[in-house]
Amino acid sequence: MAVDLNVQDDFNTIVDAAEAITLKRRASAATVAVPKAWRYSSLAQPAESGMPGIAQSDVVWQFAWPESVDPPRIGDSIIDGANECWTILSTEVRGAKTRLRCVARNLRVVNQLDDRIEIQEAIWEDSGSGPEIVGWRTLRAAVPARIQPDRTTIDNTATPPTSTATYRVMLADDTPLDHNHRLVDPDGAIYQLTEYAQAERIDGLPVATVIKQPTAS
């Protein structure tokens, strides 16, 4: 029995083991829902001998894409059904310009982002003597991150002497951060932002330099 097959439009119909994904634009909250995508192939490379974790975790995705919507760009992200995030490294148009092939990398796995932090944004009010912070609200919750001790600065001139611990926090979130933001870990520890560097390379992640605030007694 003959079957009429439209290869331009029937990709979603004929592909088995497809899954729903979400495309997230780089440095933006804008998303595009993709009802069916196909993990064409995957590559997971373990770290060097004696080192923990995964050195590389890549997937080749294929999915239909309407010409009326701006195509994915390098640096955009694919969010799968398990909420894993894959950063697009390359794109290729196939299937008479109706299907895309994207190579994407899971930077969360590669960089061992095992922590979960909350990004908070300051609430400002002017009581008459100038703007001041009166509270904080959650901007992003449960952001995958990796908190690493960086250095400790000791002030022996203070009475008593003090120590200030500085940390580097690698983030799976490209929201630009500044003096209006702070980070909070699952234990409630607060980290004051001193520097923020967005990754220039698409295969890197933003890094925040922070100071851990003293615990209230």
Backbone as numpy.savetxt, mean C-alpha at the origin, in Angstrom:
# Nx Ny Nz CAx CAy CAz Cx Cy Cz
-21.55 -29.07 -32.67 -22.40 -27.88 -32.67 -21.52 -26.65 -32.67
-21.77 -25.75 -33.59 -20.96 -24.54 -33.70 -21.36 -23.55 -32.62
-20.36 -22.83 -32.12 -20.60 -21.81 -31.10 -20.12 -20.48 -31.63
-20.98 -19.49 -31.60 -20.58 -18.15 -32.01 -19.78 -17.53 -30.88
-18.51 -17.22 -31.13 -17.63 -16.68 -30.10 -17.11 -15.32 -30.52
-17.40 -14.34 -29.71 -16.87 -13.00 -29.94 -15.63 -12.84 -29.07
-14.45 -13.00 -29.66 -13.22 -12.98 -28.87 -12.93 -11.62 -28.27
-13.58 -10.58 -28.78 -13.36 -9.25 -28.23 -14.12 -9.03 -26.94
-15.28 -9.68 -26.80 -16.15 -9.37 -25.67 -16.39 -10.55 -24.73
-16.00 -11.77 -25.10 -16.38 -12.94 -24.33 -15.30 -13.46 -23.40
-14.27 -12.68 -23.16 -13.20 -13.14 -22.26 -13.75 -13.50 -20.90
-14.65 -12.67 -20.36 -15.21 -12.93 -19.04 -16.05 -14.20 -19.00
-16.57 -14.61 -20.17 -17.46 -15.76 -20.23 -16.71 -17.08 -20.32
-15.61 -17.09 -21.08 -14.94 -18.35 -21.37 -13.82 -18.71 -20.40
-13.36 -17.76 -19.59 -12.24 -18.02 -18.70 -12.73 -18.65 -17.40
-12.14 -19.79 -17.03 -12.46 -20.44 -15.76 -11.56 -19.89 -14.66
-11.97 -20.15 -13.41 -11.18 -19.78 -12.22 -10.88 -18.28 -12.16
-11.82 -17.48 -12.65 -11.64 -16.03 -12.58 -12.07 -15.53 -11.21
-11.60 -14.35 -10.83 -11.94 -13.76 -9.54 -12.14 -12.26 -9.70
-12.90 -11.69 -8.79 -13.14 -10.26 -8.81 -11.94 -9.54 -8.19
-11.54 -8.43 -8.80 -10.44 -7.62 -8.29 -10.86 -6.15 -8.31
-10.07 -5.33 -7.65 -10.29 -3.88 -7.68 -8.99 -3.20 -8.10
-9.09 -2.33 -9.07 -7.93 -1.55 -9.48 -7.92 -0.23 -8.71
-6.83 0.07 -8.03 -6.69 1.33 -7.29 -5.64 2.19 -7.98
-6.03 3.43 -8.26 -5.11 4.34 -8.92 -4.00 4.78 -7.96
-2.82 4.97 -8.47 -1.68 5.36 -7.65 -1.88 6.76 -7.08
-1.56 6.92 -5.80 -1.66 8.21 -5.10 -3.06 8.80 -5.21
-4.07 7.96 -5.16 -5.46 8.40 -5.27 -6.35 7.38 -4.60
-7.53 7.84 -4.19 -8.52 6.93 -3.61 -9.42 6.34 -4.69
-9.24 6.75 -5.94 -10.09 6.28 -7.04 -9.86 4.80 -7.31
-10.95 4.06 -7.53 -10.88 2.63 -7.80 -11.78 2.27 -8.98
-11.48 1.12 -9.59 -12.30 0.57 -10.67 -12.54 -0.90 -10.35
-13.79 -1.31 -10.30 -14.14 -2.70 -10.02 -14.00 -3.53 -11.29
-13.31 -4.66 -11.19 -13.15 -5.58 -12.31 -13.80 -6.90 -11.89
-14.95 -7.26 -12.47 -15.71 -8.42 -11.98 -15.00 -9.76 -12.17
-14.18 -9.88 -13.23 -13.50 -11.15 -13.48 -12.07 -10.90 -13.97
-11.12 -11.49 -13.27 -9.72 -11.42 -13.67 -9.10 -12.80 -13.54
-8.07 -13.05 -14.31 -7.45 -14.37 -14.37 -5.99 -14.26 -13.95
-5.61 -15.05 -12.92 -4.19 -15.15 -12.55 -3.53 -16.09 -13.56
-2.94 -15.49 -14.57 -2.38 -16.29 -15.66 -1.18 -17.11 -15.21
-0.33 -16.53 -14.39 0.82 -17.25 -13.86 1.33 -16.50 -12.63
2.13 -17.18 -11.82 2.68 -16.54 -10.63 4.11 -17.01 -10.41
4.88 -16.18 -9.70 6.27 -16.50 -9.40 6.57 -16.03 -7.98
7.00 -16.96 -7.14 7.41 -16.62 -5.78 8.84 -17.11 -5.59
9.72 -16.18 -5.30 11.14 -16.52 -5.13 11.54 -16.32 -3.68
11.98 -17.37 -2.99 12.37 -17.22 -1.58 13.61 -16.35 -1.44
13.76 -15.80 -0.24 14.93 -14.97 0.03 16.19 -15.83 0.01
17.34 -15.16 0.01 18.60 -15.88 0.00 18.73 -16.76 1.24
19.55 -17.76 1.14 19.74 -18.71 2.23 20.11 -17.99 3.52
19.38 -18.33 4.58 19.63 -17.70 5.88 18.84 -16.45 6.12
18.11 -15.97 5.10 17.31 -14.75 5.23 15.83 -15.14 5.24
15.02 -14.52 6.11 13.59 -14.86 6.18 12.81 -14.22 5.04
11.64 -14.78 4.77 10.70 -14.13 3.89 10.86 -14.49 2.41
10.18 -13.69 1.58 10.13 -13.88 0.14 10.84 -12.72 -0.54
11.70 -13.03 -1.51 12.44 -11.99 -2.22 11.63 -11.42 -3.37
10.71 -12.21 -3.92 9.92 -11.76 -5.06 8.60 -12.51 -5.08
7.51 -11.80 -5.31 6.18 -12.41 -5.40 5.41 -11.69 -6.49
5.41 -12.26 -7.69 4.81 -11.62 -8.87 3.66 -12.47 -9.41
2.68 -11.79 -10.00 1.55 -12.45 -10.66 1.30 -11.76 -12.00
1.00 -12.56 -13.01 0.55 -12.02 -14.29 -0.98 -12.09 -14.30
-1.60 -10.93 -14.38 -3.07 -10.85 -14.40 -3.53 -10.57 -15.83
-4.66 -11.16 -16.20 -5.33 -10.82 -17.45 -6.80 -10.56 -17.15
-7.33 -9.51 -17.77 -8.74 -9.18 -17.56 -9.23 -8.27 -18.68
-10.54 -8.34 -18.91 -11.16 -7.48 -19.92 -11.17 -6.04 -19.43
-11.08 -5.10 -20.39 -11.06 -3.68 -20.01 -11.77 -2.86 -21.09
-12.78 -2.10 -20.71 -13.51 -1.30 -21.70 -12.67 -0.13 -22.22
-12.78 0.15 -23.50 -12.01 1.24 -24.10 -12.42 2.60 -23.54
-13.62 2.70 -22.98 -14.12 3.98 -22.50 -13.50 4.41 -21.17
-12.78 3.49 -20.50 -12.17 3.78 -19.20 -10.66 3.88 -19.37
-10.06 4.88 -18.72 -8.61 5.03 -18.78 -7.95 3.73 -18.33
-6.99 3.23 -19.08 -6.37 1.95 -18.72 -5.50 2.07 -17.47
-5.22 0.94 -16.83 -4.32 0.95 -15.68 -2.95 1.49 -16.08
-2.29 2.14 -15.12 -0.97 2.68 -15.37 0.04 1.97 -14.47
1.28 2.02 -14.86 2.35 1.46 -14.03 2.34 2.19 -12.69
2.33 1.43 -11.61 2.25 2.01 -10.27 0.87 1.92 -9.66
-0.17 1.70 -10.48 -1.50 1.43 -9.94 -1.48 0.08 -9.22
-2.50 -0.20 -8.43 -2.53 -1.44 -7.64 -3.73 -2.28 -7.98
-3.55 -3.59 -7.88 -4.64 -4.56 -8.01 -4.89 -5.16 -6.63
-6.12 -5.06 -6.14 -6.51 -5.63 -4.85 -7.33 -6.88 -5.13
-6.86 -8.04 -4.67 -7.60 -9.27 -4.94 -8.62 -9.54 -3.85
-9.31 -10.69 -3.96 -10.37 -11.02 -3.02 -9.90 -11.25 -1.61
-8.61 -11.57 -1.43 -8.04 -11.78 -0.10 -7.44 -10.50 0.46
-7.70 -9.38 -0.22 -7.21 -8.06 0.18 -5.68 -7.95 0.06
-5.08 -8.81 -0.75 -3.67 -8.67 -1.07 -3.51 -7.61 -2.15
-2.43 -6.85 -2.05 -2.21 -5.71 -2.95 -1.05 -6.01 -3.89
-1.29 -5.84 -5.18 -0.28 -6.12 -6.21 0.00 -4.84 -6.99
1.22 -4.35 -6.97 1.59 -3.13 -7.68 1.93 -3.47 -9.13
1.30 -2.77 -10.05 1.48 -3.06 -11.48 2.86 -2.57 -11.93
3.63 -3.50 -12.52 4.97 -3.18 -13.02 4.98 -2.96 -14.53
4.04 -3.60 -15.23 3.97 -3.43 -16.69 2.56 -3.79 -17.15
2.16 -3.20 -18.26 0.85 -3.51 -18.86 1.02 -3.74 -20.35
0.13 -4.56 -20.89 0.16 -4.88 -22.32 -1.28 -5.07 -22.79
-1.61 -4.45 -23.90 -2.96 -4.57 -24.46 -3.02 -5.79 -25.36
-4.06 -6.61 -25.18 -4.26 -7.81 -25.99 -5.72 -7.92 -26.38
-6.02 -8.93 -27.22 -7.41 -9.22 -27.56 -8.12 -8.06 -28.22
-7.55 -7.55 -29.33 -8.16 -6.44 -30.08 -8.46 -5.25 -29.18
-7.50 -4.97 -28.27 -7.57 -3.80 -27.39 -8.69 -3.88 -26.35
-9.20 -5.08 -26.07 -10.25 -5.21 -25.06 -9.78 -6.01 -23.86
-8.56 -6.52 -23.89 -8.04 -7.32 -22.79 -6.65 -6.83 -22.41
-6.37 -6.82 -21.11 -5.08 -6.35 -20.62 -4.31 -7.49 -19.97
-3.02 -7.43 -20.09 -2.10 -8.34 -19.39 -1.19 -7.48 -18.53
-1.26 -7.68 -17.21 -0.50 -6.85 -16.28 0.40 -7.73 -15.41
1.67 -7.38 -15.34 2.59 -8.01 -14.40 2.60 -7.16 -13.13
2.33 -7.80 -11.99 2.20 -7.04 -10.73 2.96 -7.76 -9.62
3.44 -6.96 -8.65 4.25 -7.50 -7.55 3.60 -7.19 -6.21
3.64 -8.17 -5.31 3.11 -8.00 -3.96 4.21 -7.43 -3.07
4.24 -6.11 -2.95 5.29 -5.46 -2.17 5.10 -5.67 -0.67
3.87 -5.93 -0.24 3.63 -6.18 1.19 4.34 -7.45 1.63
4.27 -8.49 0.80 4.92 -9.76 1.14 6.43 -9.62 1.05
6.91 -9.00 -0.04 8.35 -8.86 -0.25 8.99 -8.08 0.88
8.31 -7.05 1.37 8.88 -6.19 2.41 8.44 -6.58 3.81
7.76 -7.74 3.94 7.37 -8.29 5.23 6.60 -7.27 6.08
5.53 -6.75 5.52 4.71 -5.77 6.24 3.74 -6.51 7.15
4.25 -6.95 8.29 3.47 -7.78 9.21 2.75 -6.98 10.29
3.06 -5.70 10.43 2.39 -4.87 11.43 1.14 -4.24 10.82
0.25 -3.76 11.67 -0.92 -3.02 11.23 -0.99 -1.73 12.02
-0.97 -0.61 11.34 -0.98 0.67 12.03 -2.17 1.51 11.57
-2.47 2.51 12.37 -3.55 3.45 12.04 -2.94 4.80 11.72
-3.36 5.38 10.62 -2.95 6.74 10.28 -4.03 7.69 10.76
-3.64 8.63 11.62 -4.61 9.60 12.15 -4.32 11.00 11.61
-5.39 11.77 11.49 -5.31 13.13 10.98 -5.75 14.12 12.06
-5.03 15.20 12.18 -5.31 16.18 13.24 -6.61 16.94 12.97
-7.33 17.25 14.07 -8.51 18.11 14.03 -8.10 19.47 14.59
-8.18 20.50 13.77 -7.74 21.84 14.17 -8.94 22.74 14.49
-8.77 23.57 15.52 -9.76 24.59 15.84 -9.04 25.86 16.27
-9.69 26.98 16.02 -9.14 28.27 16.44 -9.98 28.81 17.59
-9.38 28.83 18.79 -10.12 29.28 19.97 -9.94 30.77 20.22
-9.29 31.44 19.29 -9.07 32.88 19.44 -7.61 33.26 19.53
-6.78 32.33 19.97 -5.34 32.60 20.08 -4.56 31.93 18.97
-5.27 31.43 17.95 -4.62 30.76 16.83 -5.04 29.31 16.73
-4.85 28.70 15.57 -5.24 27.30 15.38 -4.45 26.37 16.30
-5.15 25.37 16.82 -4.50 24.36 17.64 -5.19 23.02 17.44
-4.44 21.95 17.70 -4.98 20.60 17.55 -5.83 20.27 18.77
-7.09 19.91 18.51 -8.02 19.58 19.60 -8.37 18.09 19.62
-7.89 17.35 18.65 -8.19 15.92 18.63 -7.64 15.29 17.37
-7.90 13.98 17.24 -7.42 13.22 16.09 -8.52 12.31 15.59
-8.59 12.12 14.28 -9.55 11.20 13.68 -8.81 10.20 12.80
-9.39 9.02 12.65 -8.78 7.97 11.85 -8.90 8.30 10.37
-7.76 8.32 9.68 -7.74 8.54 8.24 -7.66 7.22 7.50
-6.78 6.32 7.98 -6.65 4.97 7.42 -6.50 3.99 8.59
-7.26 2.92 8.55 -7.20 1.91 9.62 -6.53 0.65 9.12
-5.83 -0.04 10.01 -5.22 -1.34 9.72 -4.37 -1.33 8.45
-3.51 -0.33 8.34 -2.61 -0.24 7.19 -1.43 -1.20 7.38
-1.18 -2.10 6.44 0.00 -2.97 6.57 1.27 -2.13 6.62
2.14 -2.45 7.56 3.35 -1.65 7.75 4.44 -2.51 8.37
5.64 -1.96 8.35 6.78 -2.59 9.02 7.49 -1.53 9.84
7.47 -1.68 11.16 8.07 -0.70 12.07 9.46 -1.21 12.47
10.47 -0.43 12.14 11.84 -0.83 12.44 12.54 0.24 13.28
13.17 -0.15 14.39 13.98 0.81 15.15 15.10 1.36 14.26
15.32 2.67 14.34 16.34 3.30 13.51 17.54 3.75 14.35
17.27 4.60 15.36 18.36 5.08 16.21 17.78 5.63 17.51
18.64 5.79 18.50 18.25 6.39 19.77 19.17 7.58 20.04
18.57 8.75 20.25 19.33 9.96 20.53 19.28 10.24 22.04
20.45 10.40 22.66 20.54 10.59 24.11 20.92 12.03 24.42
20.16 12.64 25.30 20.45 14.01 25.75 20.91 13.96 27.20
22.24 14.03 27.38 22.81 13.99 28.73 22.78 15.35 29.42
22.37 16.40 28.69 22.31 17.73 29.31 21.01 17.94 30.06
20.03 17.09 29.78 18.74 17.21 30.48 18.85 16.62 31.88
17.96 17.07 32.75 17.94 16.55 34.12 16.54 15.98 34.42
16.41 14.68 34.50 17.44 13.66 34.26 17.70 13.49 32.76
18.77 12.78 32.37 19.04 12.54 30.94 17.86 11.84 30.27
17.69 12.10 28.98 16.57 11.51 28.23 17.08 10.78 27.00
16.27 9.84 26.55 16.56 9.12 25.31 15.35 9.22 24.38
15.58 9.50 23.11 14.51 9.60 22.11 14.72 8.53 21.06
13.74 7.63 20.91 13.83 6.53 19.95 13.18 6.93 18.62
13.92 6.77 17.56 13.43 7.07 16.22 13.23 5.76 15.45
12.14 5.70 14.68 11.80 4.50 13.93 11.58 4.85 12.46
11.77 3.85 11.63 11.40 3.95 10.22 10.21 3.01 9.99
9.17 3.56 9.37 7.95 2.78 9.15 7.69 2.70 7.65
7.74 1.49 7.12 7.42 1.26 5.71 5.92 1.01 5.60
5.26 1.71 4.68 3.80 1.71 4.62 3.28 1.18 3.29
2.21 0.39 3.37 1.51 -0.06 2.17 0.34 0.88 1.90
0.61 2.17 1.92 -0.42 3.19 1.69 0.29 4.42 1.15
-0.17 4.94 0.02 0.52 6.06 -0.61 -0.14 7.41 -0.32
-0.93 7.48 0.76 -1.51 8.75 1.17 -0.39 9.70 1.60
-0.26 10.89 0.99 0.79 11.82 1.42 0.61 12.23 2.88
1.70 12.19 3.65 1.64 12.52 5.07 2.47 13.77 5.35
2.02 14.56 6.36 2.74 15.77 6.74 2.52 16.02 8.24
2.67 17.28 8.67 2.55 17.61 10.09 1.13 17.39 10.64
0.17 17.17 9.76 -1.20 16.93 10.19 -1.48 15.47 10.54
-0.46 14.62 10.48 -0.69 13.20 10.65 0.22 12.60 11.73
-0.24 11.47 12.26 0.57 10.68 13.18 0.18 9.22 12.99
1.01 8.30 13.52 0.76 6.87 13.40 0.51 6.27 14.78
-0.35 5.27 14.84 -0.66 4.58 16.10 -0.58 3.08 15.84
0.19 2.37 16.68 0.30 0.92 16.49 -0.80 0.19 17.25
-0.93 -1.15 17.08 -2.02 -1.89 17.72 -2.02 -1.81 19.24
-0.88 -1.51 19.85 -0.80 -1.39 21.31 -1.16 0.01 21.80
-1.47 0.91 20.87 -1.84 2.27 21.24 -0.67 3.23 21.31
0.55 2.76 21.00 1.71 3.65 21.01 1.59 4.66 19.87
1.94 5.91 20.16 1.80 7.00 19.21 3.17 7.36 18.65
3.23 7.57 17.32 4.47 7.92 16.66 4.30 9.26 15.95
5.14 10.23 16.33 5.10 11.56 15.73 5.93 11.56 14.45
5.36 12.08 13.39 6.02 12.10 12.09 7.08 13.20 12.04
8.29 12.85 11.62 9.36 13.84 11.44 9.80 13.95 9.99
9.54 12.91 9.22 9.93 12.92 7.80 9.11 11.89 7.05
8.80 12.21 5.80 8.03 11.27 4.99 8.60 11.28 3.58
8.91 10.11 3.06 9.48 9.99 1.72 8.63 9.02 0.91
8.00 9.52 -0.13 7.26 8.64 -1.03 8.24 7.95 -1.97
7.99 6.68 -2.23 8.89 5.92 -3.08 8.89 6.48 -4.49
10.07 6.78 -5.01 10.18 7.26 -6.39 10.05 6.09 -7.37
10.48 4.92 -6.96 10.38 3.74 -7.80 9.05 3.04 -7.53
8.46 2.47 -8.58 7.18 1.81 -8.40 7.33 0.51 -7.63
8.56 -0.03 -7.58 8.75 -1.28 -6.83 9.20 -1.02 -5.40
9.03 0.22 -4.93 9.33 0.58 -3.55 8.08 1.08 -2.85
8.19 1.30 -1.54 7.06 1.75 -0.74 7.41 3.04 0.01
6.41 3.85 0.36 6.68 5.05 1.17 7.26 4.69 2.53
8.12 5.57 3.04 8.75 5.36 4.34 8.56 6.61 5.19
8.07 6.43 6.42 7.92 7.52 7.38 8.97 7.37 8.46
9.62 8.48 8.79 10.52 8.52 9.95 9.73 9.13 11.11
9.70 8.42 12.22 8.83 8.82 13.33 9.56 8.73 14.67
9.02 9.45 15.64 9.52 9.38 17.02 8.40 8.82 17.88
8.72 7.79 18.64 7.73 7.19 19.53 7.53 8.07 20.74
6.27 8.43 20.98 5.95 9.32 22.09 5.99 8.56 23.43
6.43 9.23 24.49 6.47 8.58 25.81 5.07 8.12 26.22
5.02 6.98 26.89 3.75 6.47 27.40 3.31 7.27 28.60
2.04 7.68 28.59 1.52 8.47 29.72 1.49 7.61 30.97
1.97 8.18 32.06 1.99 7.43 33.33 0.68 7.57 34.06
